[in-house]
């Protein structure tokens, strides 16, 4: 800090004697301090302070209306606690009490009269240097605060940009995942629709096929199986690793029958498509006598179908796929083996991850992940034995069907009495299908196309149970259920829906929820659980297609 900077400091001189003020002004003027102001009335100190904004105050201590110590106290009380304003007190007294009072009041320094100009210059210079350093630090702090504020704004903008980018990336990843998932759904739907459309086209093109009872039955069974499998595709989107729930419909499943069904269902892939790409692929069955397993036939069929399709993709030069079944101590083992490229250890460890695929744009990475989730939900295991160039074998182990669990023959049993059922749906095809299921089991059916018509039927007809669609124009299924319960709180209501519906969100007006598309087994089981159980029949051994289980 230069001397010239110090001489620019503003100095306020306070004394009640004109002579003393003029003497101070003269001495400081000779020392080349340029900004000086005199104050004769110390009671105006605050007013003069605001007008002049001094960097240093020099005051006499002995003044009649307000002495120097009172002036110091008033200034210190007026200024902020962290303010740095030096005050030099002049006094003719030399006692320690005056010095002590002045310092306690807040004086920065004391100069005893008489003084010489060099001592005054030294003390004034030191006090102004302290003041200037304080102001410089304040300016630096303000500059730093401004930089911090500016940098904070920049960082906030950068953070906002980063968050925006992250949201965009997450959104893109969600879209990508959705697209891949949609691709997997379309893939599975198209496989199911291939069988349905293909066999129905054959029947429509050649009426003679319908006259062949055996061929017609085979075509219809294959189409029915493919349709049931398609109904499971959408619901499987939530089924990667979820545990088994009470609402899952498990029954006795013949693994050998299921593997035999897969041959015509997958033939368009391993035979027709392979020939179009110049490959020759054979599918061989090696089926031994095995017990029934406990599970969902549609899910297991889709799982094994995905394993077969993966095997086809793993054989670019063609080869053989072998489907094998064998009994275990308390279960069944299924093997899907191919003579394809095999997998590296890294790929084998990651192949069960959702969306992991080695097929590029042609793969969704969902098949094995879904298969693993389904097998685990069936309380089974899935093991992969593979080596590059030597093919892959996937072993699936499933537990046996327990005698206490309802098997397909048991589920087909109807109630021991006929019910009067009101079926409500705005879609005519759905009303016709559900009504057909019910009439086939001997129930009496009344239909309605909307909620208002349903309420009229309830008022005029005798109804035991209501089956209503969820989404209908006007009065939807939940509103109709509430109206039914208000008319007759004891009447049972089943909600039929194609939407995702959390059982925990089911209102008290609904007894149970069935998902579309509805199959007769689920409807029969629901009616038996809701209305009453059939007479207990003696337990019988389940018989597989290829022998006694």
VMD Tcl script that draws the C-alpha trace (Angstrom):
set ca {
  {0.00 0.00 0.00}
  {1.56 3.34 -1.07}
  {1.84 6.55 0.91}
  {-0.26 8.30 -1.67}
  {-3.10 5.85 -1.01}
  {-2.92 6.54 2.70}
  {-3.00 10.32 2.12}
  {-6.30 9.87 0.24}
  {-7.96 8.75 3.47}
  {-10.81 10.89 4.82}
  {-10.14 12.22 8.37}
  {-12.81 13.76 10.60}
  {-11.48 16.11 13.32}
  {-13.73 16.62 16.39}
  {-13.04 19.29 19.07}
  {-15.08 22.03 20.77}
  {-12.18 24.52 20.45}
  {-11.56 26.22 17.09}
  {-7.89 26.73 17.86}
  {-7.30 23.02 18.47}
  {-9.13 22.06 15.25}
  {-7.15 24.55 13.18}
  {-3.91 23.33 14.71}
  {-4.72 19.70 13.84}
  {-5.77 20.67 10.33}
  {-2.55 22.60 9.83}
  {-0.34 19.76 11.07}
  {-2.13 17.11 8.96}
  {-2.13 19.44 5.96}
  {1.61 19.81 6.16}
  {1.80 16.00 6.29}
  {-0.07 16.12 2.94}
  {-3.33 14.46 4.07}
  {-5.79 15.84 1.51}
  {-9.31 15.03 2.80}
  {-9.94 16.70 6.18}
  {-13.16 17.89 7.82}
  {-13.66 19.74 11.13}
  {-16.58 19.30 13.59}
  {-17.07 21.72 16.50}
  {-20.31 20.22 17.85}
  {-19.72 16.59 18.91}
  {-23.49 16.00 19.28}
  {-23.73 16.09 15.45}
  {-21.25 13.26 15.06}
  {-23.66 10.76 13.48}
  {-25.02 13.30 11.01}
  {-21.50 14.34 9.99}
  {-20.40 10.70 9.85}
  {-23.12 9.86 7.31}
  {-22.30 12.90 5.20}
  {-18.49 12.52 5.18}
  {-17.98 8.73 5.60}
  {-14.57 9.15 7.27}
  {-11.79 6.55 7.31}
  {-10.43 7.92 10.62}
  {-11.87 10.00 13.47}
  {-9.60 12.10 15.67}
  {-11.41 13.48 18.72}
  {-10.50 15.38 21.87}
  {-11.54 13.64 25.05}
  {-12.52 16.72 27.07}
  {-15.59 18.44 25.58}
  {-18.50 20.02 27.54}
  {-21.68 18.66 25.89}
  {-20.30 15.23 24.88}
  {-16.84 14.12 25.79}
  {-14.67 11.99 23.57}
  {-15.44 8.73 25.37}
  {-19.22 9.22 24.90}
  {-18.59 10.04 21.25}
  {-16.62 6.81 20.81}
  {-19.40 4.81 22.47}
  {-22.05 6.39 20.25}
  {-20.06 5.64 17.09}
  {-19.40 2.03 18.12}
  {-23.08 1.46 18.93}
  {-24.07 2.93 15.58}
  {-21.68 0.89 13.44}
  {-22.03 -2.85 12.73}
  {-20.16 -5.10 15.13}
  {-17.64 -6.16 12.47}
  {-16.98 -2.61 11.19}
  {-13.39 -1.39 11.25}
  {-13.32 2.38 11.81}
  {-10.22 3.59 13.71}
  {-10.72 6.35 16.32}
  {-7.77 8.28 17.75}
  {-8.44 9.96 21.12}
  {-6.41 13.06 22.13}
  {-6.10 13.89 25.85}
  {-4.08 16.17 28.07}
  {-4.49 13.83 31.03}
  {-1.93 11.18 31.68}
  {-3.71 9.00 34.23}
  {-4.22 5.31 33.54}
  {-7.97 5.59 34.31}
  {-8.64 7.85 31.31}
  {-6.67 5.54 29.03}
  {-8.55 2.52 30.36}
  {-11.98 4.20 29.87}
  {-11.12 5.24 26.33}
  {-9.98 1.77 25.28}
  {-13.01 0.11 26.92}
  {-15.29 2.52 25.03}
  {-13.75 1.38 21.73}
  {-10.95 3.82 20.98}
  {-8.30 2.43 18.63}
  {-5.39 4.50 19.97}
  {-4.62 7.33 22.43}
  {-2.27 10.27 21.89}
  {-1.32 12.39 24.89}
  {-0.91 16.15 24.56}
  {1.39 17.82 23.89}
  {2.49 15.72 20.86}
  {4.84 16.35 17.99}
  {3.92 16.05 14.33}
  {6.06 12.96 13.70}
  {4.28 10.96 16.41}
  {0.89 12.14 15.07}
  {1.92 11.17 11.53}
  {3.02 7.68 12.69}
  {-0.20 6.99 14.59}
  {-2.45 8.39 11.83}
  {-0.55 6.43 9.20}
  {-0.86 3.15 11.15}
  {-4.57 3.61 11.77}
  {-5.29 4.52 8.12}
  {-3.26 1.53 6.95}
  {-5.44 -0.74 9.12}
  {-8.55 0.90 7.69}
  {-7.37 0.60 4.07}
  {-6.42 -3.03 4.52}
  {-9.86 -3.71 5.97}
  {-11.53 -1.98 3.01}
  {-9.32 -3.90 0.60}
  {-10.24 -7.17 2.26}
  {-13.92 -6.18 2.06}
  {-13.56 -5.42 -1.65}
  {-11.80 -8.72 -2.20}
  {-14.52 -10.52 -0.26}
  {-17.22 -8.83 -2.33}
  {-15.37 -9.70 -5.51}
  {-14.99 -13.26 -4.28}
  {-18.68 -13.42 -3.33}
  {-19.58 -12.12 -6.77}
  {-17.37 -14.73 -8.38}
  {-18.83 -17.42 -6.13}
  {-22.36 -16.25 -6.96}
  {-21.53 -16.15 -10.65}
  {-19.89 -19.55 -10.47}
  {-22.85 -20.88 -8.48}
  {-25.19 -19.68 -11.21}
  {-22.97 -21.33 -13.81}
  {-22.87 -24.56 -11.79}
  {-26.64 -24.47 -11.29}
  {-27.08 -24.03 -15.03}
  {-24.58 -26.82 -15.65}
  {-26.39 -29.01 -13.12}
  {-29.72 -28.21 -14.73}
  {-28.26 -29.04 -18.15}
  {-26.81 -32.25 -16.72}
  {-30.15 -33.18 -15.14}
  {-31.90 -32.40 -18.40}
  {-29.40 -34.57 -20.27}
  {-29.81 -37.34 -17.71}
  {-33.59 -37.17 -18.02}
  {-33.26 -37.33 -21.79}
  {-30.86 -40.28 -21.51}
  {-33.17 -42.06 -19.06}
  {-36.13 -41.34 -21.33}
  {-34.20 -42.62 -24.35}
  {-33.21 -45.73 -22.40}
  {-36.83 -46.25 -21.40}
  {-37.92 -45.84 -25.01}
  {-35.17 -48.22 -26.10}
  {-36.14 -50.74 -23.43}
  {-39.79 -50.34 -24.35}
  {-38.97 -50.78 -28.03}
  {-36.97 -53.92 -27.26}
  {-39.71 -55.23 -25.02}
  {-42.32 -54.40 -27.66}
  {-40.14 -56.22 -30.18}
  {-40.13 -59.28 -27.95}
  {-43.89 -59.10 -27.51}
  {-44.43 -58.74 -31.26}
  {-42.06 -61.64 -31.82}
  {-44.03 -63.92 -29.48}
  {-47.39 -62.70 -30.75}
  {-46.38 -63.30 -34.35}
  {-45.28 -66.83 -33.50}
  {-48.67 -67.54 -31.94}
  {-50.57 -65.77 -34.72}
  {-48.63 -67.75 -37.32}
  {-50.22 -70.96 -36.10}
  {-53.69 -69.42 -35.69}
  {-53.75 -67.61 -39.05}
  {-51.90 -70.34 -40.92}
  {-54.16 -73.26 -39.92}
  {-57.33 -71.17 -40.24}
  {-56.26 -70.12 -43.75}
  {-55.73 -73.76 -44.67}
  {-59.24 -74.60 -43.46}
  {-60.76 -71.67 -45.35}
  {-58.89 -72.45 -48.56}
  {-59.70 -76.16 -48.61}
  {-63.13 -77.14 -47.29}
  {-62.19 -80.80 -47.60}
  {-59.83 -80.43 -44.63}
  {-62.80 -79.61 -42.39}
  {-64.42 -82.90 -43.39}
  {-61.37 -84.83 -42.12}
  {-62.23 -85.10 -38.41}
  {-58.70 -85.97 -37.34}
  {-57.07 -83.11 -39.30}
  {-59.73 -80.64 -38.17}
  {-59.25 -81.60 -34.53}
  {-55.47 -81.31 -34.86}
  {-55.72 -77.86 -36.45}
  {-58.21 -76.60 -33.87}
  {-56.13 -77.88 -30.93}
  {-53.01 -76.22 -32.33}
  {-54.87 -72.94 -32.90}
  {-56.38 -73.08 -29.41}
  {-52.98 -73.72 -27.85}
  {-51.40 -70.84 -29.78}
  {-54.23 -68.52 -28.77}
  {-53.85 -69.39 -25.10}
  {-50.11 -68.80 -25.32}
  {-50.71 -65.40 -26.93}
  {-52.92 -64.42 -23.99}
  {-49.91 -64.84 -21.69}
  {-47.54 -62.62 -23.69}
  {-48.55 -59.20 -22.35}
  {-48.78 -60.34 -18.75}
  {-45.27 -61.78 -19.01}
  {-43.83 -58.26 -19.30}
  {-44.05 -58.03 -15.49}
  {-42.87 -61.58 -14.98}
  {-39.05 -61.35 -15.22}
  {-38.32 -62.17 -11.59}
  {-41.58 -61.74 -9.68}
  {-42.40 -64.50 -7.16}
  {-45.34 -66.81 -7.59}
  {-48.66 -65.31 -6.49}
  {-51.88 -66.86 -5.27}
  {-53.65 -65.66 -8.42}
  {-51.34 -67.73 -10.67}
  {-53.24 -70.69 -12.10}
  {-51.04 -73.80 -11.76}
  {-52.19 -77.29 -12.63}
  {-50.81 -80.68 -13.64}
  {-48.83 -80.45 -16.90}
  {-47.60 -83.31 -19.06}
  {-44.09 -82.34 -20.18}
  {-44.02 -84.93 -22.96}
  {-47.33 -83.69 -24.37}
  {-46.06 -80.13 -24.15}
  {-42.82 -81.00 -26.00}
  {-44.82 -82.77 -28.72}
  {-46.97 -79.66 -29.14}
  {-43.86 -77.58 -29.67}
  {-42.90 -79.46 -32.82}
  {-45.68 -78.02 -35.06}
  {-45.71 -74.68 -33.20}
  {-42.03 -74.02 -33.85}
  {-41.75 -75.69 -37.26}
  {-42.09 -72.41 -39.22}
  {-38.88 -71.26 -37.49}
  {-36.65 -74.33 -37.44}
  {-37.81 -75.81 -40.75}
  {-39.42 -73.28 -43.12}
  {-37.40 -70.18 -42.22}
  {-34.19 -72.21 -41.95}
  {-34.65 -73.61 -45.47}
  {-35.23 -70.09 -46.80}
  {-31.84 -69.07 -45.40}
  {-30.07 -72.12 -46.81}
  {-29.92 -74.12 -43.58}
  {-31.07 -77.62 -42.75}
  {-32.17 -78.08 -39.14}
  {-33.65 -81.21 -37.61}
  {-35.66 -81.34 -34.40}
  {-35.53 -84.65 -32.56}
  {-37.55 -85.84 -29.56}
  {-36.12 -88.12 -26.89}
  {-38.99 -88.56 -24.46}
  {-38.98 -90.95 -21.52}
  {-41.72 -91.75 -19.04}
  {-41.91 -88.83 -16.66}
  {-44.43 -87.72 -14.01}
  {-46.67 -84.69 -14.39}
  {-45.23 -81.38 -13.22}
  {-47.00 -78.61 -11.34}
  {-47.13 -75.40 -13.35}
  {-48.69 -73.14 -15.94}
  {-48.72 -74.92 -19.29}
  {-48.79 -71.75 -21.40}
  {-45.81 -70.23 -19.58}
  {-43.77 -73.42 -19.78}
  {-44.62 -73.81 -23.47}
  {-43.48 -70.23 -24.18}
  {-40.29 -70.81 -22.19}
  {-39.33 -73.92 -24.13}
  {-40.35 -72.25 -27.39}
  {-37.90 -69.42 -26.69}
  {-35.17 -71.96 -25.94}
  {-35.82 -73.66 -29.30}
  {-35.73 -70.33 -31.16}
  {-32.43 -69.47 -29.47}
  {-31.06 -72.81 -30.57}
  {-32.13 -72.12 -34.17}
  {-30.37 -68.73 -34.10}
  {-27.22 -70.36 -32.69}
  {-26.88 -72.67 -35.76}
  {-26.09 -70.46 -38.79}
  {-24.82 -73.52 -40.66}
  {-27.68 -75.78 -39.65}
  {-27.63 -78.73 -37.28}
  {-29.77 -80.68 -34.84}
  {-31.95 -79.63 -31.92}
  {-32.79 -82.32 -29.38}
  {-35.67 -82.07 -26.90}
  {-35.22 -84.59 -24.11}
  {-37.23 -85.44 -21.00}
  {-36.12 -87.66 -18.12}
  {-37.39 -88.37 -14.61}
  {-35.67 -87.09 -11.49}
  {-36.08 -88.23 -7.91}
  {-38.85 -85.69 -7.22}
  {-39.25 -83.95 -10.53}
  {-38.64 -83.83 -14.27}
  {-35.60 -82.68 -16.22}
  {-35.97 -81.15 -19.67}
  {-32.99 -80.70 -21.95}
  {-32.82 -78.47 -25.02}
  {-29.57 -79.22 -26.82}
  {-28.20 -77.82 -30.08}
  {-25.08 -78.41 -32.19}
  {-24.49 -74.70 -32.80}
  {-21.78 -72.16 -32.06}
  {-21.95 -72.34 -28.27}
  {-21.19 -69.43 -25.95}
  {-18.12 -67.96 -24.35}
  {-17.91 -67.92 -20.55}
  {-18.60 -64.16 -20.49}
  {-21.72 -64.55 -22.62}
  {-22.90 -67.54 -20.57}
  {-22.67 -65.51 -17.36}
  {-24.63 -62.59 -18.83}
  {-27.15 -64.33 -21.09}
  {-29.86 -64.38 -18.40}
  {-29.74 -60.59 -17.96}
  {-32.76 -58.70 -19.39}
  {-31.98 -56.97 -22.73}
  {-28.57 -58.64 -23.09}
  {-28.29 -60.02 -26.61}
  {-25.56 -61.12 -29.00}
  {-27.90 -60.89 -32.01}
  {-27.61 -57.13 -32.56}
  {-30.76 -55.51 -33.94}
  {-32.31 -58.94 -34.48}
  {-32.43 -59.79 -30.77}
  {-34.40 -58.36 -27.86}
  {-32.49 -59.99 -25.01}
  {-35.76 -61.01 -23.36}
  {-36.14 -64.70 -24.17}
  {-33.71 -66.24 -21.68}
  {-34.44 -63.62 -19.01}
  {-38.16 -64.41 -19.18}
  {-37.43 -68.13 -19.26}
  {-35.30 -67.85 -16.12}
  {-38.00 -65.84 -14.31}
  {-40.74 -68.32 -15.27}
  {-38.71 -71.38 -14.27}
  {-37.80 -69.84 -10.92}
  {-41.45 -68.97 -10.30}
  {-42.20 -72.66 -10.90}
  {-39.67 -73.45 -8.13}
  {-37.41 -75.01 -10.73}
  {-33.84 -74.47 -11.90}
  {-32.24 -73.53 -15.22}
  {-28.63 -74.51 -15.99}
  {-26.57 -73.76 -19.10}
  {-23.77 -76.05 -20.29}
  {-21.97 -74.59 -23.30}
  {-18.59 -74.26 -24.98}
  {-17.61 -72.26 -28.08}
  {-17.89 -74.44 -31.18}
  {-19.44 -77.38 -29.33}
  {-23.06 -76.28 -28.96}
  {-25.23 -75.55 -25.96}
  {-27.37 -77.63 -23.64}
  {-29.94 -75.99 -21.37}
  {-31.26 -78.13 -18.53}
  {-34.56 -77.22 -16.86}
  {-35.64 -79.03 -13.71}
  {-39.24 -78.79 -12.45}
  {-40.93 -80.28 -9.37}
  {-43.55 -83.00 -9.68}
  {-47.26 -82.37 -9.49}
  {-48.61 -82.92 -5.97}
  {-51.74 -85.02 -5.46}
  {-53.34 -82.27 -3.33}
  {-53.20 -79.79 -6.22}
  {-56.07 -79.67 -8.69}
  {-55.25 -81.34 -11.99}
  {-56.86 -80.56 -15.37}
  {-59.52 -83.24 -14.95}
  {-60.48 -81.85 -11.55}
  {-60.73 -78.31 -12.90}
  {-63.17 -79.44 -15.56}
  {-65.69 -80.47 -12.91}
  {-68.59 -78.05 -12.78}
  {-70.69 -77.02 -9.82}
  {-73.29 -79.40 -8.47}
  {-76.00 -76.83 -9.23}
  {-76.91 -74.47 -12.04}
  {-76.37 -70.74 -11.56}
  {-78.32 -67.82 -12.97}
  {-75.56 -65.56 -14.29}
  {-75.78 -62.04 -15.70}
  {-72.96 -61.34 -18.20}
  {-72.35 -57.63 -18.87}
  {-70.00 -56.44 -21.63}
  {-70.23 -53.84 -24.37}
  {-68.37 -56.19 -26.75}
  {-70.74 -58.71 -28.34}
  {-67.96 -61.26 -28.99}
  {-66.93 -61.29 -25.34}
  {-70.55 -61.71 -24.19}
  {-70.98 -64.61 -26.60}
  {-67.76 -66.39 -25.52}
  {-68.39 -66.05 -21.77}
  {-72.03 -67.03 -22.20}
  {-70.94 -70.05 -24.22}
  {-68.57 -71.17 -21.46}
  {-71.33 -70.87 -18.87}
  {-74.08 -72.53 -20.93}
  {-71.68 -75.36 -21.77}
  {-71.45 -76.09 -18.03}
  {-75.23 -76.00 -17.61}
  {-75.69 -72.49 -16.24}
  {-78.53 -70.15 -17.24}
  {-77.26 -66.92 -18.74}
  {-78.74 -63.44 -19.19}
  {-76.71 -60.78 -21.02}
  {-76.57 -56.98 -21.02}
  {-74.54 -54.61 -23.19}
  {-74.08 -51.82 -20.63}
  {-74.56 -50.92 -16.98}
  {-78.05 -49.45 -17.30}
  {-79.38 -52.54 -19.08}
  {-77.72 -54.71 -16.44}
  {-79.52 -52.87 -13.61}
  {-82.84 -53.38 -15.42}
  {-82.13 -57.12 -15.69}
  {-81.34 -57.24 -11.97}
  {-84.70 -55.64 -11.17}
  {-86.72 -58.01 -13.37}
  {-84.79 -61.32 -13.44}
  {-83.57 -63.65 -10.74}
  {-79.75 -63.43 -10.76}
  {-77.28 -65.36 -8.59}
  {-74.06 -63.83 -9.86}
  {-72.86 -60.95 -12.08}
  {-69.85 -61.11 -14.42}
  {-69.08 -57.61 -15.72}
  {-66.49 -56.08 -17.99}
  {-64.24 -53.43 -16.43}
  {-64.02 -50.77 -19.15}
  {-67.46 -49.86 -20.55}
  {-68.88 -46.53 -21.76}
  {-71.21 -44.76 -19.36}
  {-71.27 -46.91 -16.23}
  {-68.05 -48.94 -16.00}
  {-67.65 -52.27 -14.24}
  {-66.61 -50.88 -10.86}
  {-69.54 -48.44 -10.82}
  {-71.91 -51.26 -11.78}
  {-70.50 -53.45 -8.99}
  {-71.15 -50.69 -6.46}
  {-74.73 -50.29 -7.72}
  {-75.30 -54.08 -7.54}
  {-74.09 -54.21 -3.94}
  {-76.35 -51.32 -2.97}
  {-79.34 -53.25 -4.36}
  {-78.27 -56.61 -2.89}
  {-75.14 -56.64 -0.66}
  {-75.00 -60.47 -0.75}
  {-74.83 -60.79 -4.53}
  {-71.46 -61.91 -5.94}
  {-69.71 -59.83 -8.63}
  {-66.80 -60.94 -10.83}
  {-64.83 -58.27 -12.70}
  {-63.51 -59.22 -16.14}
  {-60.73 -56.93 -17.36}
  {-58.06 -56.62 -19.99}
  {-56.20 -53.96 -17.97}
  {-53.45 -54.50 -15.43}
  {-55.23 -54.73 -12.08}
  {-53.50 -54.93 -8.70}
  {-55.44 -57.35 -6.44}
  {-54.66 -55.12 -3.46}
  {-56.59 -52.29 -5.14}
  {-59.71 -54.44 -5.56}
  {-62.71 -52.63 -4.01}
  {-64.99 -54.44 -1.59}
  {-67.79 -54.47 -4.18}
  {-65.77 -56.99 -6.28}
  {-65.43 -60.61 -5.17}
  {-62.69 -61.54 -7.63}
  {-60.98 -60.33 -10.81}
  {-60.46 -62.40 -13.96}
  {-58.12 -61.33 -16.77}
  {-58.97 -61.33 -20.46}
  {-58.75 -63.42 -22.53}
  {-60.73 -65.77 -20.29}
  {-60.38 -69.54 -20.58}
  {-63.04 -71.95 -19.29}
  {-60.75 -73.57 -16.69}
  {-60.19 -70.28 -14.90}
  {-63.91 -69.46 -14.97}
  {-64.87 -72.89 -13.61}
  {-62.27 -72.71 -10.82}
  {-63.41 -69.21 -9.88}
  {-67.09 -70.23 -9.72}
  {-66.25 -73.27 -7.60}
  {-64.17 -71.19 -5.18}
  {-66.73 -68.40 -5.06}
  {-70.03 -70.29 -4.91}
  {-69.19 -73.75 -3.64}
  {-67.02 -76.81 -4.01}
  {-68.13 -79.94 -5.87}
  {-68.47 -83.23 -4.01}
  {-65.08 -84.64 -3.08}
  {-64.10 -87.54 -5.30}
  {-61.54 -90.21 -4.41}
  {-57.98 -89.31 -5.37}
  {-56.74 -90.87 -8.58}
  {-53.33 -91.26 -10.10}
  {-52.56 -88.77 -12.85}
  {-51.75 -90.50 -16.14}
  {-49.36 -89.00 -18.66}
  {-49.69 -89.54 -22.39}
  {-46.82 -91.93 -22.48}
  {-47.62 -93.92 -19.39}
  {-48.50 -93.91 -15.72}
  {-47.00 -90.92 -13.84}
}
mol new
graphics top color blue
foreach p $ca { graphics top sphere $p radius 0.5 }
foreach p [lrange $ca 0 end-1] q [lrange $ca 1 end] { graphics top cylinder $p $q radius 0.2 }
display resetview
